[in-house]
Amino acid sequence: MKSSQRQSDLAALSSDQLNDELLNLKKEQFNLRFQGATGQLENVARVREVRRDIARVRTLQRQKTLKSAQA
């Protein structure tokens, strides 16, 4: 349920907004990896969530690219 809501929220964004979202997620992923390496990571499940959100954003970017190429 939560991921489908996140998917619909991301689908409403423009390509520039998706790029910004991807940049923010990559920064968060880096910070989480850094925390994990130093032993300060408390919520280990967040790493998986961020990785999947990155995949969602990239999928939407690809879909928008293909849709604009067909038009």
C-alpha positions in Angstrom: 0.0 0.0 0.0 2.7 2.4 0.9 4.8 1.8 -2.2 1.8 2.3 -4.5 1.1 5.6 -2.9 4.8 6.6 -3.3 4.6 5.5 -6.9 1.6 7.7 -7.7 3.2 10.7 -5.9 6.4 10.3 -8.0 4.5 9.8 -11.3 3.0 13.3 -10.8 6.4 14.9 -10.8 8.1 16.5 -13.8 11.4 15.3 -15.1 13.3 18.1 -13.4 11.6 17.3 -10.1 12.4 13.6 -10.6 16.1 14.5 -11.1 16.0 16.5 -7.9 14.4 13.6 -6.1 17.0 11.2 -7.4 19.8 13.5 -6.3 18.3 13.7 -2.8 17.9 9.9 -2.6 21.4 9.3 -3.7 22.7 11.7 -1.0 20.6 9.9 1.6 21.9 6.6 0.4 25.5 7.8 0.7 24.8 9.0 4.2 23.2 5.8 5.2 26.1 3.8 3.8 28.5 6.0 5.7 26.5 5.5 8.9 26.6 1.8 8.4 30.3 1.7 7.9 30.9 3.7 11.1 28.4 1.6 13.1 26.0 4.5 13.7 23.1 3.2 11.5 20.0 2.6 13.6 17.3 1.9 11.0 18.9 -0.6 8.6 15.6 -1.1 6.8 15.9 2.5 5.5 18.8 1.4 3.2 16.5 -1.0 1.4 13.7 1.6 1.1 16.0 4.2 -0.3 17.5 1.8 -2.8 14.0 0.8 -4.0 12.9 4.5 -4.2 15.9 5.2 -6.4 14.8 2.3 -8.7 11.3 3.8 -8.8 12.5 7.2 -9.8 14.8 5.8 -12.5 11.9 3.7 -13.9 9.7 6.7 -14.1 12.4 8.7 -15.8 12.9 6.0 -18.4 9.1 5.7 -19.0 8.9 9.5 -19.5 11.8 9.4 -21.9 10.3 6.6 -24.0 6.9 8.3 -24.0 8.4 11.6 -25.2 10.5 9.7 -27.9 7.3 8.1 -29.3 5.4 11.3 -29.5 
